[in-house]
């Protein structure tokens, strides 16, 4: 991916963010080539979605934290952060240090109840619902959906944040365009 493509994504395609899945791209999350791309994200107002799945050392959260610190003008969302017990503990510590970092709920380890733990420590304003349903359907309904809906310690406000409000803040331009298009056709 080049800076020109990021500029096209922001202007011509009117996208609000870009996603990297480093283990599928054959490089590690902390690859030096990420720095100019993230500088472009900051300039263009693109959210950087970065996978940190526990199965891949190429996507270790410590590398995301280094990028976060090096690029304070970028909004980052950690994807698949709660994918193992050890990873959950590492991510909770990182969330404490990185107060503007968002996290999604895809492939969460439900036995650890990481969403409830996260909300109790940091609030619900930094969690985004992620189902991982884009991949080949390996389940009918993602277990994390039921976990969030039935979690005894989450409030309705927490659920609204996780399912809608936080995404609305990140995708405000896309929602405005969608609303305008709807109004134009109504």
LINZIJO-V549670 format. One record per helix or strand of 2 or more residues. SS is the DSSP state (helix for helix, strand for strand). FROM is the first residue (numbers start at 0). LEN is the number of residues. If there is no record, write none. Layout:
ss=(SS & SS)
from=(FROM & FROM)
len=(LEN & LEN)
//
This chain:
ss=(helix & strand & helix & helix & strand & helix & helix & strand & helix & strand & helix & helix & strand & helix & helix & helix)
from=(2 & 16 & 21 & 33 & 46 & 56 & 60 & 75 & 84 & 101 & 109 & 113 & 126 & 142 & 155 & 171)
len=(8 & 4 & 4 & 11 & 5 & 3 & 10 & 4 & 13 & 3 & 3 & 9 & 2 & 8 & 15 & 14)
//
